[in-house]
Amino acid sequence: YVDHPLFPMANTLAYLNLDTIAMPWDEKGLKRMARMLNVDGDELLKKIKPENFLPLSIADKSPDLKNALLAANRSVGFDILYRETPRRVDRMSGGSDHASFAMAERPWAFFLSGMGENYHTPADSMEKLSGAVMEKVSRLVFLAAYLLADK
């Protein structure tokens, strides 16, 4: 899309990447993610509830996007760990669909609700998903997109 956009990239306010948005967090998955992000998992667990946690990678120097997410979350109520990532995409910001937008220096956000032990394995199946988690992430994304578009 970045190479052949339907609308000029200059008019693209942000790319919102909804990757795994229906997997609930548990303590084991949260500690695994904390190790990957070089965060103290035990300290993080003292501050948040795993079922209410959302790590959110966003492009740095994107104040409109971050402000929209902050405002939207006031209605949704996640415990968000904002990870502002430089323009270049490195291993820790992921290589998902937002990478091409990052390389094009367009604002982006990468939503990842949970990372259980079955993540990216054949056992990763529909019955492990949570409609409540997906609904909550979807509300956050919808509200943030609305606030960006209405600005």
Secondary structure, DSSP 8 states (H G I E B T S, - for coil): --SS-SS-GGG---EEEEEE-S----HHHHHHHHHHHT--HHHHHHH--GGGEEEEEEESS-HHHHHHHHHHHHHH--EEEEEEE-SS--GGG-SSTTHHHHHTT--EEEEE----TTTTSTT--GGG--HHHHHHHHHHHHHHHHHHHH-
